[in-house]
Amino acid sequence: METVLTAIIILTLLLFAAGTLFEGYMTAQDTIRVSWKEVENRRAEQTRTSLVAVDAQTKSSGSVVELTLRNNGSVKLTDFDQCDLIIQHYSASSAYAINWLPYVAGAPANNEWSVVGIYMDAAGLIPEVFEPGILNPGEEMVIRAKVIPPVGPGSTNLASFSTENGVNVTAVFTR
């Protein structure tokens, strides 16, 4: 009789252990499925996002860099505070500087960047019509960055802009 009782206890423990392992396995599979779906969604958004550098130039004796970017994709860009701007440049003393600049909503201070405006055509200063403040497909955005030390004369430099979903565009500029 005691062997039957022991067998029932052991069988109950085995069933409990198997159930716990199965539940853990199913939870792990569900977590993997959700993560995989998020990766697919992000990849699809990256595929639909395309930026092209239209113009890059320096102003104010090299302390201001202006970039004009065109949205050639089908994704609208809204969260500029989630975007990154990295400027690699040579100063007047030929020192090489790499600066990550944070976004600010107003006029940029030293080593900051902001959006000057969003246009249908930035060269002609034709303002955007649809959804102000959002870079829609086909529109152009002018970015102003204030860099310290200023960009040196006669130097070739690089600006790299990355969107919140990881799409990157680079522009080479000289002073």
N, C-alpha and C positions, 0 to 999 in steps of 0.2 A: 504494500500500500504506500509506504514511504517513497518507493521508487517512482510510482505513478505521480505522486505529488511533486517530487523533484523534477520529473520530466515535464510536467505542466508548467512549472515555474521557468525552467530553461527554455521551453518552447515559447512562452510569453515574452521572455527577454529577447529571444532571437527575432520574434515578430516585431517587437518594439524597435530593436536595433535596425532591422531591415526597413521598417517604415521611416525611421529617422534618416537613414542614408538615402532612401528614395526621395524624401522631401528635400533634403539638401541638394541632391542631384537636380531635381526639377527647378529649384530656386536658382541654382547656378546657370542652368540652361536658359531660364527666363531672363536673367541678367545679361547673358551673352546676346540673346536675341534683341533686347532693347538697345544695347550698345551698338550692335551691328546695324540696326535701323538708323540710329543717330549718325553713324559714320556714313551710311548711304545717303541720308538727307544732306549732310554737310558736303559730301562729294558732288552731289547733284547741284547744289547751290554754287559751289566753286566752278563747276563746269559752265554754268549760265552767267557767271560774272566775268566781265572783261573790261579792263581799263587800258587806255592808250595815252601816252604822254604826248601832248600836242606841242607844248612849248615849255622851256625852262630858261630862266634868265636871272641875272643878279641886278640889284638896284641899290641905291644909297651907299655907294662906294664899297659894295660887296657885303654889306651887313644884312641885306634882305635878299632872299631867294624866292622867286615866284614860279610856281608850277601850274600849268594848265593841263588838266586831265579830262579826257572824254570817256563817258560810259558807253562802251560798245556792246555790252552784254544785255541781258534781259532782267537782271536783278537790280532793284533800286537800292541805293546806299543811304542810310540814315544816321547811324551811330558813329559819328566822326570821332567821338571821344574814345571809341574802341579801335580806331585806326592808328597805325604807326607811321612816323616819318623819320627816316634816318638820312642824314646828310654827311657825306664824306667829302672833305675839301682840304685844299692847301691854303694856308694863311699867307700874308704878305712876306713873312719870314721863312716861307717854305716849310713850315711845320704842318704835319698831317693831322687833321682832326676828324674824328668820327663822333657825331652827335645824334643821340636819339632825342627827338623833341616831342614833348607832350602837347596835346591839343588844348586850346583855350577858346572860349566862345567869342570874346571880344578881340581887341587889338593884341597881337602877340608881344610879349616882352622878350628879353634875351633868351635864346634857346627854347622858343615855343613856336607853335604854328597855329594858324586859324584859317578858316574858309573866308576868303574875301567876297566871293559871290558865286552863284550858280547861274549859268546862262544857257540859252539855246545856242548862241554863238559868242564865245568869249572875245574873239578878236573884234567883232562888231558891237560888243557890249549889248547884245540883244538879250533881255532878261528872260528868265524861265517863266513859263505860263502856268504849268500844271504842278501842283503840290510844292509850294515854295519851301525852300530849306531842305529838300530831298533831291539827291542826284539820281534822276530818272534816266532810263535808257535814252541815248541820243543827246543828252545834255552835257555841258562842260562845266567844270569846277575850277576856280582859280584859288590856289593855296598860297598863302604868304607865310614864310618862315623867317624869323630873325635869328641869325647865327653869330655866335661869338666864339672864337675870333672871326673877323670878317674874311670873306673869300678873297684870296690874293689875286692880283692882276696876272693875266696870261696863264692861269692854271685851268686844267681840265678836272672837273669834279663830278660827283655822282649823287643823285637824290633817289631814294628808294621809298615808295609809298606802299603800304600793305593795308588791305581792307580788314574788317572785322571777321570775315570768313576765311582769311588767309591768302587771298589773291594779291599778287605783288606786281608792281610796275616800276620800272627804273627809267631815269632820264639823265643824260649826260649834259652838263652845261659848262660854259666857260665864262670868264669875266674879262 
